[in-house]
Amino acid sequence: MSPHSDSGHDDHSHLSDTELRVRSLESLLTDKGLVNPEALDAIVDRYENKIGPRNGSRVVARAWVDPDFKQRLLENASAAIDSLGYTSTQGVDMLVLENTPTVHNVTVCTLCSCYPWAVLGLPPAWYKSFPFRSRVVKDPRGVLQEFGLKLGAGIEVRVWDSTAELRYIVLPERPAGTEGMSEEALADLVTRNSMIGTEKAANPKAGKS
Ligand code: FE
């Protein structure tokens, strides 16, 4: 939930410690005239609702249908993503990690919560959690299995640690049975987690999970 939501201003009992701290900090900065609450709301709305993982889904779907775009994406992800209009305001470089039948990639930020906002929006809570950040490095197969992704022994798992300067997005494999599907319909199969690497793109028969 957004700490800027209008609902529940009179009853803070449902808020977490972090949300309460954010509220207090925002009130203080607003009182001192250091921030404009409307500008803050606009930023949160941008990353929660306007960007979100849909941008990344469109990047992946384009790469599935357009080999030239895929080539450019793998060679210079920042420029290719920029060409679709999803420009990063974080000023960071992007790298696309291609999953293949023998290689599975998963991304993490072991230090904090670095994440490709321009294509995936805001990170899910578990991505920022200490157990995920610490365990996915030590036991990626075990963590992925907890997400419901069981990888055979013949598949190499690569874990990529994001930084302030470099963010990753996984290019999941195009699911079988999707020949002839439109780019828009393909984008529906590309889940947020499939671009973090904790699941595969959805099966067209099962739909988006
Ligand atoms: Fe980080």
Boltz pocket constraint, residues with backbone or C-beta under 6 A from the ligand:
constraints:
  - pocket:
      binder: B
      contacts: [[A, 109], [A, 111], [A, 112], [A, 113], [A, 114], [A, 115], [A, 162], [A, 163], [A, 164]]
      max_distance: 6.0
